[in-house]
Amino acid sequence: MFLLACRDSPSCITWLGVGISCYRLDGLKEAEQALSEANILNNTDPEVWGYLSLVCLKTTRKLEAEQSYKYALRVGLKDPDLLTEIQTIQKRGRIRRRRILGEHSRNFINYCNSYVPVLY
């Protein structure tokens, strides 16, 4: 439906609809392409920036996700569901990074302890 609308009357809203649909169907590459088209047509639409942030988070592009999120807020993102989704995925990423860093730290400490002579 949205693709037909994009063909007949391309606009930020129609491309945003394609982008959201692709994102929800886990077509992240296609979602990013559609959202980029929406952004070309209106680079101040907060929902477009919000969904671009989600795509970047899901594709582990943290810096781009953060920049997109900050810009979404700057241009007035107010959708509580979208904000919650972004914040939830950001939080999951932080927890995952802490867990990985914690494991690396423990492994490094164990490695060092195995090679450090014990002084008596």
Backbone as XML, in Angstrom:
<?xml version="1.0"?>
<chain id="A" units="angstrom">
  <residue number="1" name="MET">
    <atom name="N" x="0.823" y="-1.190" z="0.000"/>
    <atom name="CA" x="0.000" y="0.000" z="0.000"/>
    <atom name="C" x="0.873" y="1.262" z="0.000"/>
  </residue>
  <residue number="2" name="PHE">
    <atom name="N" x="1.830" y="1.315" z="0.952"/>
    <atom name="CA" x="2.681" y="2.496" z="1.033"/>
    <atom name="C" x="3.554" y="2.636" z="-0.214"/>
  </residue>
  <residue number="3" name="LEU">
    <atom name="N" x="4.012" y="1.499" z="-0.771"/>
    <atom name="CA" x="4.837" y="1.586" z="-1.985"/>
    <atom name="C" x="4.041" y="2.161" z="-3.143"/>
  </residue>
  <residue number="4" name="LEU">
    <atom name="N" x="2.776" y="1.782" z="-3.235"/>
    <atom name="CA" x="1.927" y="2.360" z="-4.285"/>
    <atom name="C" x="1.771" y="3.857" z="-4.085"/>
  </residue>
  <residue number="5" name="ALA">
    <atom name="N" x="1.605" y="4.254" z="-2.843"/>
    <atom name="CA" x="1.480" y="5.685" z="-2.546"/>
    <atom name="C" x="2.776" y="6.411" z="-2.891"/>
  </residue>
  <residue number="6" name="CYS">
    <atom name="N" x="3.913" y="5.766" z="-2.636"/>
    <atom name="CA" x="5.203" y="6.389" z="-2.967"/>
    <atom name="C" x="5.365" y="6.544" z="-4.471"/>
  </residue>
  <residue number="7" name="ARG">
    <atom name="N" x="4.868" y="5.555" z="-5.216"/>
    <atom name="CA" x="4.949" y="5.640" z="-6.678"/>
    <atom name="C" x="4.052" y="6.744" z="-7.218"/>
  </residue>
  <residue number="8" name="ASP">
    <atom name="N" x="2.829" y="6.817" z="-6.682"/>
    <atom name="CA" x="1.843" y="7.768" z="-7.194"/>
    <atom name="C" x="2.040" y="9.182" z="-6.661"/>
  </residue>
  <residue number="9" name="SER">
    <atom name="N" x="2.441" y="9.284" z="-5.413"/>
    <atom name="CA" x="2.574" y="10.597" z="-4.785"/>
    <atom name="C" x="3.651" y="10.548" z="-3.690"/>
  </residue>
  <residue number="10" name="PRO">
    <atom name="N" x="4.909" y="10.515" z="-4.109"/>
    <atom name="CA" x="5.981" y="10.377" z="-3.110"/>
    <atom name="C" x="6.023" y="11.582" z="-2.162"/>
  </residue>
  <residue number="11" name="SER">
    <atom name="N" x="6.097" y="11.268" z="-0.886"/>
    <atom name="CA" x="6.208" y="12.319" z="0.124"/>
    <atom name="C" x="6.959" y="11.744" z="1.318"/>
  </residue>
  <residue number="12" name="CYS">
    <atom name="N" x="7.288" y="12.603" z="2.236"/>
    <atom name="CA" x="7.938" y="12.158" z="3.457"/>
    <atom name="C" x="7.064" y="11.133" z="4.178"/>
  </residue>
  <residue number="13" name="ILE">
    <atom name="N" x="5.782" y="11.393" z="4.250"/>
    <atom name="CA" x="4.862" y="10.519" z="4.986"/>
    <atom name="C" x="4.757" y="9.147" z="4.329"/>
  </residue>
  <residue number="14" name="THR">
    <atom name="N" x="4.673" y="9.102" z="2.999"/>
    <atom name="CA" x="4.553" y="7.794" z="2.344"/>
    <atom name="C" x="5.835" y="6.990" z="2.520"/>
  </residue>
  <residue number="15" name="TRP">
    <atom name="N" x="6.986" y="7.639" z="2.366"/>
    <atom name="CA" x="8.251" y="6.921" z="2.568"/>
    <atom name="C" x="8.446" y="6.525" z="4.028"/>
  </residue>
  <residue number="16" name="LEU">
    <atom name="N" x="7.978" y="7.353" z="4.946"/>
    <atom name="CA" x="8.026" y="6.998" z="6.360"/>
    <atom name="C" x="7.199" y="5.735" z="6.599"/>
  </residue>
  <residue number="17" name="GLY">
    <atom name="N" x="6.030" y="5.652" z="5.977"/>
    <atom name="CA" x="5.192" y="4.458" z="6.100"/>
    <atom name="C" x="5.902" y="3.207" z="5.600"/>
  </residue>
  <residue number="18" name="VAL">
    <atom name="N" x="6.596" y="3.324" z="4.469"/>
    <atom name="CA" x="7.376" y="2.191" z="3.945"/>
    <atom name="C" x="8.477" y="1.832" z="4.938"/>
  </residue>
  <residue number="19" name="GLY">
    <atom name="N" x="9.167" y="2.856" z="5.444"/>
    <atom name="CA" x="10.264" y="2.621" z="6.377"/>
    <atom name="C" x="9.814" y="1.933" z="7.650"/>
  </residue>
  <residue number="20" name="ILE">
    <atom name="N" x="8.698" y="2.382" z="8.212"/>
    <atom name="CA" x="8.177" y="1.771" z="9.436"/>
    <atom name="C" x="7.766" y="0.320" z="9.157"/>
  </residue>
  <residue number="21" name="SER">
    <atom name="N" x="7.090" y="0.098" z="8.039"/>
    <atom name="CA" x="6.657" y="-1.260" z="7.687"/>
    <atom name="C" x="7.850" y="-2.189" z="7.542"/>
  </residue>
  <residue number="22" name="CYS">
    <atom name="N" x="8.868" y="-1.736" z="6.826"/>
    <atom name="CA" x="10.070" y="-2.562" z="6.650"/>
    <atom name="C" x="10.768" y="-2.806" z="7.985"/>
  </residue>
  <residue number="23" name="TYR">
    <atom name="N" x="10.851" y="-1.777" z="8.814"/>
    <atom name="CA" x="11.483" y="-1.931" z="10.124"/>
    <atom name="C" x="10.739" y="-2.977" z="10.950"/>
  </residue>
  <residue number="24" name="ARG">
    <atom name="N" x="9.425" y="-2.890" z="10.983"/>
    <atom name="CA" x="8.619" y="-3.835" z="11.763"/>
    <atom name="C" x="8.721" y="-5.259" z="11.231"/>
  </residue>
  <residue number="25" name="LEU">
    <atom name="N" x="9.016" y="-5.405" z="9.934"/>
    <atom name="CA" x="9.192" y="-6.733" z="9.327"/>
    <atom name="C" x="10.655" y="-7.175" z="9.361"/>
  </residue>
  <residue number="26" name="ASP">
    <atom name="N" x="11.491" y="-6.415" z="10.060"/>
    <atom name="CA" x="12.922" y="-6.697" z="10.233"/>
    <atom name="C" x="13.715" y="-6.567" z="8.932"/>
  </residue>
  <residue number="27" name="GLY">
    <atom name="N" x="13.218" y="-5.777" z="8.011"/>
    <atom name="CA" x="13.969" y="-5.468" z="6.798"/>
    <atom name="C" x="14.736" y="-4.170" z="7.021"/>
  </residue>
  <residue number="28" name="LEU">
    <atom name="N" x="15.815" y="-4.270" z="7.773"/>
    <atom name="CA" x="16.516" y="-3.062" z="8.220"/>
    <atom name="C" x="17.154" y="-2.292" z="7.069"/>
  </residue>
  <residue number="29" name="LYS">
    <atom name="N" x="17.710" y="-2.994" z="6.097"/>
    <atom name="CA" x="18.326" y="-2.310" z="4.950"/>
    <atom name="C" x="17.269" y="-1.539" z="4.159"/>
  </residue>
  <residue number="30" name="GLU">
    <atom name="N" x="16.151" y="-2.199" z="3.905"/>
    <atom name="CA" x="15.072" y="-1.564" z="3.162"/>
    <atom name="C" x="14.464" y="-0.411" z="3.966"/>
  </residue>
  <residue number="31" name="ALA">
    <atom name="N" x="14.346" y="-0.619" z="5.277"/>
    <atom name="CA" x="13.814" y="0.438" z="6.143"/>
    <atom name="C" x="14.709" y="1.668" z="6.070"/>
  </residue>
  <residue number="32" name="GLU">
    <atom name="N" x="16.018" y="1.449" z="6.150"/>
    <atom name="CA" x="16.937" y="2.587" z="6.095"/>
    <atom name="C" x="16.845" y="3.312" z="4.754"/>
  </residue>
  <residue number="33" name="GLN">
    <atom name="N" x="16.715" y="2.568" z="3.679"/>
    <atom name="CA" x="16.592" y="3.197" z="2.360"/>
    <atom name="C" x="15.317" y="4.045" z="2.287"/>
  </residue>
  <residue number="34" name="ALA">
    <atom name="N" x="14.208" y="3.500" z="2.749"/>
    <atom name="CA" x="12.939" y="4.233" z="2.706"/>
    <atom name="C" x="12.996" y="5.459" z="3.622"/>
  </residue>
  <residue number="35" name="LEU">
    <atom name="N" x="13.562" y="5.296" z="4.811"/>
    <atom name="CA" x="13.659" y="6.424" z="5.742"/>
    <atom name="C" x="14.591" y="7.506" z="5.202"/>
  </residue>
  <residue number="36" name="SER">
    <atom name="N" x="15.614" y="7.097" z="4.483"/>
    <atom name="CA" x="16.509" y="8.078" z="3.857"/>
    <atom name="C" x="15.769" y="8.881" z="2.790"/>
  </residue>
  <residue number="37" name="GLU">
    <atom name="N" x="14.913" y="8.198" z="2.035"/>
    <atom name="CA" x="14.082" y="8.903" z="1.050"/>
    <atom name="C" x="13.156" y="9.900" z="1.756"/>
  </residue>
  <residue number="38" name="ALA">
    <atom name="N" x="12.552" y="9.456" z="2.854"/>
    <atom name="CA" x="11.668" y="10.350" z="3.617"/>
    <atom name="C" x="12.449" y="11.553" z="4.121"/>
  </residue>
  <residue number="39" name="ASN">
    <atom name="N" x="13.659" y="11.309" z="4.557"/>
    <atom name="CA" x="14.504" y="12.370" z="5.103"/>
    <atom name="C" x="14.912" y="13.376" z="4.023"/>
  </residue>
  <residue number="40" name="ILE">
    <atom name="N" x="15.103" y="12.894" z="2.815"/>
    <atom name="CA" x="15.428" y="13.801" z="1.709"/>
    <atom name="C" x="14.255" y="14.761" z="1.463"/>
  </residue>
  <residue number="41" name="LEU">
    <atom name="N" x="13.048" y="14.235" z="1.576"/>
    <atom name="CA" x="11.862" y="15.039" z="1.311"/>
    <atom name="C" x="11.490" y="15.976" z="2.461"/>
  </residue>
  <residue number="42" name="ASN">
    <atom name="N" x="11.889" y="15.588" z="3.690"/>
    <atom name="CA" x="11.630" y="16.454" z="4.847"/>
    <atom name="C" x="12.623" y="16.073" z="5.943"/>
  </residue>
  <residue number="43" name="ASN">
    <atom name="N" x="13.686" y="16.848" z="6.037"/>
    <atom name="CA" x="14.733" y="16.487" z="7.003"/>
    <atom name="C" x="14.466" y="17.016" z="8.414"/>
  </residue>
  <residue number="44" name="THR">
    <atom name="N" x="13.251" y="17.459" z="8.663"/>
    <atom name="CA" x="12.904" y="17.898" z="10.019"/>
    <atom name="C" x="11.739" y="17.095" z="10.600"/>
  </residue>
  <residue number="45" name="ASP">
    <atom name="N" x="11.452" y="15.940" z="10.028"/>
    <atom name="CA" x="10.382" y="15.098" z="10.562"/>
    <atom name="C" x="10.962" y="14.269" z="11.715"/>
  </residue>
  <residue number="46" name="PRO">
    <atom name="N" x="10.469" y="14.487" z="12.927"/>
    <atom name="CA" x="11.045" y="13.807" z="14.085"/>
    <atom name="C" x="10.873" y="12.287" z="14.062"/>
  </residue>
  <residue number="47" name="GLU">
    <atom name="N" x="9.761" y="11.801" z="13.503"/>
    <atom name="CA" x="9.569" y="10.350" z="13.441"/>
    <atom name="C" x="10.577" y="9.686" z="12.522"/>
  </residue>
  <residue number="48" name="VAL">
    <atom name="N" x="10.890" y="10.335" z="11.412"/>
    <atom name="CA" x="11.891" y="9.787" z="10.497"/>
    <atom name="C" x="13.213" y="9.631" z="11.242"/>
  </residue>
  <residue number="49" name="TRP">
    <atom name="N" x="13.618" y="10.662" z="11.965"/>
    <atom name="CA" x="14.873" y="10.601" z="12.720"/>
    <atom name="C" x="14.800" y="9.546" z="13.817"/>
  </residue>
  <residue number="50" name="GLY">
    <atom name="N" x="13.645" y="9.405" z="14.448"/>
    <atom name="CA" x="13.482" y="8.393" z="15.484"/>
    <atom name="C" x="13.648" y="6.986" z="14.927"/>
  </residue>
  <residue number="51" name="TYR">
    <atom name="N" x="13.021" y="6.717" z="13.789"/>
    <atom name="CA" x="13.147" y="5.388" z="13.194"/>
    <atom name="C" x="14.544" y="5.162" z="12.622"/>
  </residue>
  <residue number="52" name="LEU">
    <atom name="N" x="15.175" y="6.207" z="12.107"/>
    <atom name="CA" x="16.568" y="6.057" z="11.681"/>
    <atom name="C" x="17.448" y="5.682" z="12.874"/>
  </residue>
  <residue number="53" name="SER">
    <atom name="N" x="17.159" y="6.263" z="14.030"/>
    <atom name="CA" x="17.893" y="5.911" z="15.239"/>
    <atom name="C" x="17.703" y="4.434" z="15.580"/>
  </residue>
  <residue number="54" name="LEU">
    <atom name="N" x="16.467" y="3.947" z="15.486"/>
    <atom name="CA" x="16.206" y="2.536" z="15.764"/>
    <atom name="C" x="16.957" y="1.621" z="14.806"/>
  </residue>
  <residue number="55" name="VAL">
    <atom name="N" x="16.938" y="1.971" z="13.520"/>
    <atom name="CA" x="17.652" y="1.160" z="12.532"/>
    <atom name="C" x="19.138" y="1.130" z="12.869"/>
  </residue>
  <residue number="56" name="CYS">
    <atom name="N" x="19.702" y="2.270" z="13.207"/>
    <atom name="CA" x="21.127" y="2.321" z="13.543"/>
    <atom name="C" x="21.428" y="1.525" z="14.810"/>
  </residue>
  <residue number="57" name="LEU">
    <atom name="N" x="20.549" y="1.586" z="15.790"/>
    <atom name="CA" x="20.743" y="0.790" z="17.003"/>
    <atom name="C" x="20.744" y="-0.697" z="16.680"/>
  </residue>
  <residue number="58" name="LYS">
    <atom name="N" x="19.795" y="-1.114" z="15.851"/>
    <atom name="CA" x="19.682" y="-2.539" z="15.510"/>
    <atom name="C" x="20.837" y="-3.019" z="14.639"/>
  </residue>
  <residue number="59" name="THR">
    <atom name="N" x="21.493" y="-2.097" z="13.938"/>
    <atom name="CA" x="22.625" y="-2.480" z="13.095"/>
    <atom name="C" x="23.949" y="-2.106" z="13.765"/>
  </residue>
  <residue number="60" name="THR">
    <atom name="N" x="23.901" y="-1.894" z="15.062"/>
    <atom name="CA" x="25.049" y="-1.608" z="15.931"/>
    <atom name="C" x="25.909" y="-0.437" z="15.456"/>
  </residue>
  <residue number="61" name="ARG">
    <atom name="N" x="25.257" y="0.588" z="14.967"/>
    <atom name="CA" x="25.959" y="1.819" z="14.590"/>
    <atom name="C" x="25.615" y="2.860" z="15.653"/>
  </residue>
  <residue number="62" name="LYS">
    <atom name="N" x="26.290" y="2.725" z="16.794"/>
    <atom name="CA" x="25.957" y="3.488" z="17.999"/>
    <atom name="C" x="26.052" y="5.001" z="17.789"/>
  </residue>
  <residue number="63" name="LEU">
    <atom name="N" x="27.127" y="5.464" z="17.177"/>
    <atom name="CA" x="27.308" y="6.901" z="16.995"/>
    <atom name="C" x="26.198" y="7.487" z="16.126"/>
  </residue>
  <residue number="64" name="GLU">
    <atom name="N" x="25.894" y="6.831" z="15.015"/>
    <atom name="CA" x="24.818" y="7.315" z="14.139"/>
    <atom name="C" x="23.464" y="7.258" z="14.851"/>
  </residue>
  <residue number="65" name="ALA">
    <atom name="N" x="23.263" y="6.211" z="15.646"/>
    <atom name="CA" x="22.007" y="6.083" z="16.404"/>
    <atom name="C" x="21.863" y="7.236" z="17.382"/>
  </residue>
  <residue number="66" name="GLU">
    <atom name="N" x="22.945" y="7.547" z="18.059"/>
    <atom name="CA" x="22.908" y="8.635" z="19.041"/>
    <atom name="C" x="22.663" y="9.984" z="18.368"/>
  </residue>
  <residue number="67" name="GLN">
    <atom name="N" x="23.337" y="10.215" z="17.233"/>
    <atom name="CA" x="23.151" y="11.469" z="16.506"/>
    <atom name="C" x="21.714" y="11.599" z="15.999"/>
  </residue>
  <residue number="68" name="SER">
    <atom name="N" x="21.181" y="10.507" z="15.462"/>
    <atom name="CA" x="19.799" y="10.524" z="14.959"/>
    <atom name="C" x="18.816" y="10.772" z="16.092"/>
  </residue>
  <residue number="69" name="TYR">
    <atom name="N" x="19.054" y="10.146" z="17.229"/>
    <atom name="CA" x="18.174" y="10.310" z="18.392"/>
    <atom name="C" x="18.203" y="11.757" z="18.890"/>
  </residue>
  <residue number="70" name="LYS">
    <atom name="N" x="19.401" y="12.315" z="19.002"/>
    <atom name="CA" x="19.510" y="13.704" z="19.467"/>
    <atom name="C" x="18.813" y="14.658" z="18.508"/>
  </residue>
  <residue number="71" name="TYR">
    <atom name="N" x="18.950" y="14.406" z="17.205"/>
    <atom name="CA" x="18.299" y="15.282" z="16.238"/>
    <atom name="C" x="16.783" y="15.100" z="16.292"/>
  </residue>
  <residue number="72" name="ALA">
    <atom name="N" x="16.330" y="13.849" z="16.502"/>
    <atom name="CA" x="14.887" y="13.609" z="16.629"/>
    <atom name="C" x="14.315" y="14.423" z="17.788"/>
  </residue>
  <residue number="73" name="LEU">
    <atom name="N" x="15.037" y="14.460" z="18.888"/>
    <atom name="CA" x="14.591" y="15.250" z="20.046"/>
    <atom name="C" x="14.623" y="16.744" z="19.726"/>
  </residue>
  <residue number="74" name="ARG">
    <atom name="N" x="15.667" y="17.165" z="19.030"/>
    <atom name="CA" x="15.810" y="18.580" z="18.694"/>
    <atom name="C" x="14.668" y="19.070" z="17.807"/>
  </residue>
  <residue number="75" name="VAL">
    <atom name="N" x="14.219" y="18.207" z="16.884"/>
    <atom name="CA" x="13.138" y="18.636" z="15.983"/>
    <atom name="C" x="11.761" y="18.284" z="16.541"/>
  </residue>
  <residue number="76" name="GLY">
    <atom name="N" x="11.715" y="17.802" z="17.790"/>
    <atom name="CA" x="10.448" y="17.694" z="18.485"/>
    <atom name="C" x="9.801" y="16.326" z="18.559"/>
  </residue>
  <residue number="77" name="LEU">
    <atom name="N" x="10.578" y="15.253" z="18.615"/>
    <atom name="CA" x="9.983" y="13.928" z="18.745"/>
    <atom name="C" x="9.199" y="13.836" z="20.055"/>
  </residue>
  <residue number="78" name="LYS">
    <atom name="N" x="7.913" y="13.538" z="19.950"/>
    <atom name="CA" x="7.034" y="13.479" z="21.120"/>
    <atom name="C" x="6.342" y="12.126" z="21.275"/>
  </residue>
  <residue number="79" name="ASP">
    <atom name="N" x="6.391" y="11.274" z="20.251"/>
    <atom name="CA" x="5.687" y="9.988" z="20.280"/>
    <atom name="C" x="6.213" y="9.134" z="21.438"/>
  </residue>
  <residue number="80" name="PRO">
    <atom name="N" x="5.396" y="8.933" z="22.486"/>
    <atom name="CA" x="5.883" y="8.227" z="23.675"/>
    <atom name="C" x="6.272" y="6.773" z="23.401"/>
  </residue>
  <residue number="81" name="ASP">
    <atom name="N" x="5.553" y="6.105" z="22.497"/>
    <atom name="CA" x="5.879" y="4.711" z="22.185"/>
    <atom name="C" x="7.221" y="4.608" z="21.465"/>
  </residue>
  <residue number="82" name="LEU">
    <atom name="N" x="7.450" y="5.500" z="20.530"/>
    <atom name="CA" x="8.711" y="5.503" z="19.792"/>
    <atom name="C" x="9.871" y="5.863" z="20.719"/>
  </residue>
  <residue number="83" name="LEU">
    <atom name="N" x="9.679" y="6.851" z="21.566"/>
    <atom name="CA" x="10.722" y="7.228" z="22.527"/>
    <atom name="C" x="11.052" y="6.063" z="23.464"/>
  </residue>
  <residue number="84" name="THR">
    <atom name="N" x="10.025" y="5.383" z="23.945"/>
    <atom name="CA" x="10.240" y="4.237" z="24.837"/>
    <atom name="C" x="10.986" y="3.119" z="24.128"/>
  </residue>
  <residue number="85" name="GLU">
    <atom name="N" x="10.622" y="2.851" z="22.885"/>
    <atom name="CA" x="11.301" y="1.796" z="22.119"/>
    <atom name="C" x="12.779" y="2.123" z="21.927"/>
  </residue>
  <residue number="86" name="ILE">
    <atom name="N" x="13.067" y="3.355" z="21.574"/>
    <atom name="CA" x="14.466" y="3.767" z="21.390"/>
    <atom name="C" x="15.224" y="3.610" z="22.713"/>
  </residue>
  <residue number="87" name="GLN">
    <atom name="N" x="14.652" y="4.114" z="23.779"/>
    <atom name="CA" x="15.330" y="4.067" z="25.083"/>
    <atom name="C" x="15.519" y="2.633" z="25.571"/>
  </residue>
  <residue number="88" name="THR">
    <atom name="N" x="14.565" y="1.762" z="25.295"/>
    <atom name="CA" x="14.686" y="0.357" z="25.686"/>
    <atom name="C" x="15.836" y="-0.318" z="24.949"/>
  </residue>
  <residue number="89" name="ILE">
    <atom name="N" x="15.938" y="-0.075" z="23.651"/>
    <atom name="CA" x="17.018" y="-0.690" z="22.872"/>
    <atom name="C" x="18.364" y="-0.093" z="23.272"/>
  </residue>
  <residue number="90" name="GLN">
    <atom name="N" x="18.394" y="1.219" z="23.559"/>
    <atom name="CA" x="19.639" y="1.833" z="24.043"/>
    <atom name="C" x="20.072" y="1.177" z="25.345"/>
  </residue>
  <residue number="91" name="LYS">
    <atom name="N" x="19.133" y="0.967" z="26.253"/>
    <atom name="CA" x="19.449" y="0.369" z="27.554"/>
    <atom name="C" x="19.968" y="-1.060" z="27.380"/>
  </residue>
  <residue number="92" name="ARG">
    <atom name="N" x="19.327" y="-1.838" z="26.513"/>
    <atom name="CA" x="19.778" y="-3.208" z="26.247"/>
    <atom name="C" x="21.213" y="-3.214" z="25.735"/>
  </residue>
  <residue number="93" name="GLY">
    <atom name="N" x="21.518" y="-2.267" z="24.856"/>
    <atom name="CA" x="22.871" y="-2.174" z="24.317"/>
    <atom name="C" x="23.895" y="-1.855" z="25.393"/>
  </residue>
  <residue number="94" name="ARG">
    <atom name="N" x="23.541" y="-0.948" z="26.308"/>
    <atom name="CA" x="24.452" y="-0.601" z="27.405"/>
    <atom name="C" x="24.675" y="-1.784" z="28.327"/>
  </residue>
  <residue number="95" name="ILE">
    <atom name="N" x="23.624" y="-2.529" z="28.629"/>
    <atom name="CA" x="23.742" y="-3.706" z="29.503"/>
    <atom name="C" x="24.615" y="-4.753" z="28.825"/>
  </residue>
  <residue number="96" name="ARG">
    <atom name="N" x="24.384" y="-4.994" z="27.545"/>
    <atom name="CA" x="25.163" y="-5.982" z="26.798"/>
    <atom name="C" x="26.637" y="-5.589" z="26.774"/>
  </residue>
  <residue number="97" name="ARG">
    <atom name="N" x="26.932" y="-4.297" z="26.529"/>
    <atom name="CA" x="28.328" y="-3.848" z="26.507"/>
    <atom name="C" x="28.979" y="-4.018" z="27.873"/>
  </residue>
  <residue number="98" name="ARG">
    <atom name="N" x="28.243" y="-3.702" z="28.942"/>
    <atom name="CA" x="28.787" y="-3.872" z="30.292"/>
    <atom name="C" x="29.087" y="-5.333" z="30.572"/>
  </residue>
  <residue number="99" name="ARG">
    <atom name="N" x="28.185" y="-6.220" z="30.157"/>
    <atom name="CA" x="28.376" y="-7.646" z="30.378"/>
    <atom name="C" x="29.620" y="-8.125" z="29.621"/>
  </residue>
  <residue number="100" name="ILE">
    <atom name="N" x="29.761" y="-7.702" z="28.377"/>
    <atom name="CA" x="30.922" y="-8.105" z="27.576"/>
    <atom name="C" x="32.199" y="-7.541" z="28.178"/>
  </residue>
  <residue number="101" name="LEU">
    <atom name="N" x="32.173" y="-6.254" z="28.536"/>
    <atom name="CA" x="33.362" y="-5.653" z="29.146"/>
    <atom name="C" x="33.699" y="-6.325" z="30.463"/>
  </residue>
  <residue number="102" name="GLY">
    <atom name="N" x="32.686" y="-6.671" z="31.235"/>
    <atom name="CA" x="32.923" y="-7.366" z="32.499"/>
    <atom name="C" x="33.589" y="-8.706" z="32.280"/>
  </residue>
  <residue number="103" name="GLU">
    <atom name="N" x="33.138" y="-9.461" z="31.276"/>
    <atom name="CA" x="33.747" y="-10.752" z="30.971"/>
    <atom name="C" x="35.185" y="-10.565" z="30.507"/>
  </residue>
  <residue number="104" name="HIS">
    <atom name="N" x="35.434" y="-9.572" z="29.663"/>
    <atom name="CA" x="36.793" y="-9.325" z="29.197"/>
    <atom name="C" x="37.695" y="-8.929" z="30.359"/>
  </residue>
  <residue number="105" name="SER">
    <atom name="N" x="37.181" y="-8.117" z="31.265"/>
    <atom name="CA" x="37.973" y="-7.691" z="32.423"/>
    <atom name="C" x="38.333" y="-8.884" z="33.289"/>
  </residue>
  <residue number="106" name="ARG">
    <atom name="N" x="37.348" y="-9.746" z="33.565"/>
    <atom name="CA" x="37.626" y="-10.931" z="34.379"/>
    <atom name="C" x="38.638" y="-11.834" z="33.692"/>
  </residue>
  <residue number="107" name="ASN">
    <atom name="N" x="38.477" y="-12.034" z="32.385"/>
    <atom name="CA" x="39.419" y="-12.880" z="31.647"/>
    <atom name="C" x="40.820" y="-12.288" z="31.686"/>
  </residue>
  <residue number="108" name="PHE">
    <atom name="N" x="40.916" y="-10.967" z="31.547"/>
    <atom name="CA" x="42.210" y="-10.312" z="31.569"/>
    <atom name="C" x="42.861" y="-10.438" z="32.942"/>
  </residue>
  <residue number="109" name="ILE">
    <atom name="N" x="42.068" y="-10.232" z="33.983"/>
    <atom name="CA" x="42.599" y="-10.354" z="35.349"/>
    <atom name="C" x="43.063" y="-11.781" z="35.606"/>
  </residue>
  <residue number="110" name="ASN">
    <atom name="N" x="42.271" y="-12.765" z="35.210"/>
    <atom name="CA" x="42.671" y="-14.169" z="35.386"/>
    <atom name="C" x="43.944" y="-14.469" z="34.609"/>
  </residue>
  <residue number="111" name="TYR">
    <atom name="N" x="44.031" y="-13.939" z="33.397"/>
    <atom name="CA" x="45.230" y="-14.140" z="32.574"/>
    <atom name="C" x="46.447" y="-13.533" z="33.275"/>
  </residue>
  <residue number="112" name="CYS">
    <atom name="N" x="46.305" y="-12.308" z="33.763"/>
    <atom name="CA" x="47.423" y="-11.635" z="34.440"/>
    <atom name="C" x="47.805" y="-12.388" z="35.710"/>
  </residue>
  <residue number="113" name="ASN">
    <atom name="N" x="46.822" y="-12.824" z="36.469"/>
    <atom name="CA" x="47.102" y="-13.537" z="37.702"/>
    <atom name="C" x="47.838" y="-14.841" z="37.470"/>
  </residue>
  <residue number="114" name="SER">
    <atom name="N" x="47.606" y="-15.458" z="36.344"/>
    <atom name="CA" x="48.272" y="-16.722" z="36.054"/>
    <atom name="C" x="49.739" y="-16.527" z="35.692"/>
  </residue>
  <residue number="115" name="TYR">
    <atom name="N" x="50.145" y="-15.318" z="35.332"/>
    <atom name="CA" x="51.529" y="-15.072" z="34.922"/>
    <atom name="C" x="52.308" y="-14.199" z="35.903"/>
  </residue>
  <residue number="116" name="VAL">
    <atom name="N" x="51.642" y="-13.665" z="36.873"/>
    <atom name="CA" x="52.324" y="-12.808" z="37.842"/>
    <atom name="C" x="52.884" y="-13.691" z="38.954"/>
  </residue>
  <residue number="117" name="PRO">
    <atom name="N" x="54.186" y="-13.613" z="39.204"/>
    <atom name="CA" x="54.744" y="-14.441" z="40.277"/>
    <atom name="C" x="54.239" y="-13.974" z="41.638"/>
  </residue>
  <residue number="118" name="VAL">
    <atom name="N" x="54.013" y="-14.916" z="42.496"/>
    <atom name="CA" x="53.565" y="-14.589" z="43.847"/>
    <atom name="C" x="54.790" y="-14.322" z="44.702"/>
  </residue>
  <residue number="119" name="LEU">
    <atom name="N" x="54.803" y="-13.176" z="45.353"/>
    <atom name="CA" x="55.931" y="-12.792" z="46.211"/>
    <atom name="C" x="55.556" y="-13.099" z="47.654"/>
  </residue>
  <residue number="120" name="TYR">
    <atom name="N" x="56.453" y="-13.776" z="48.331"/>
    <atom name="CA" x="56.215" y="-14.102" z="49.748"/>
    <atom name="C" x="57.165" y="-13.360" z="50.625"/>
  </residue>
</chain>
